[in-house]
Amino acid sequence: MNWDQIEGKWMQVKGNAKQRFGKLTDDDLTQIAGKRDKLIGKLQERYGYAREEAQRHTDEWLQALPQAQTQGQGQQPPHQQHQQKEQHAGKR
């Protein structure tokens, strides 16, 4: 997952960001709009972090994002898609 993908899926992941960084307001999250530098700046502002610390927290959050939020909506992992195809083939 990279920041271009986060920016494109910001509406799906901003709730997770709000849970992780509870001091961020809805306005903050709207202004961040999936941009890493803006998130880092807001973490510095709201939490009093040094830039390096805010970057670390941002990177940790990114790594912890659930895969369901970072994959396309409604898509299943390939192994589940394969299982469904096998189940449908057995019903014929």
CORSUL-V440080 format. One record per backbone hydrogen bond with DSSP energy under -0.5 kcal/mol. CO is the residue of the C=O (numbers start at 1). NH is the residue of the N-H. If there is no record, write none. Layout:
CO/NH  CO/NH
//
This chain:
2/6  3/7  4/8  5/9  7/10  9/12  9/13  10/14  13/17  14/18  15/19  16/20  17/21  20/22  21/24  25/29  26/30  27/31  28/32  29/33  32/35  34/36  35/39  36/40  37/41  38/42  39/43  40/44  41/45  42/46  43/47  43/49  44/48  50/54  51/55  52/56  53/57  54/58  55/59  56/60  57/61  58/62  59/63  60/64  61/65  62/65  66/69  66/70  67/71  72/75  77/80  77/81  78/82  79/83  80/84  81/85  82/86  83/87  84/88  85/89  86/90  87/91  88/91  89/92
//
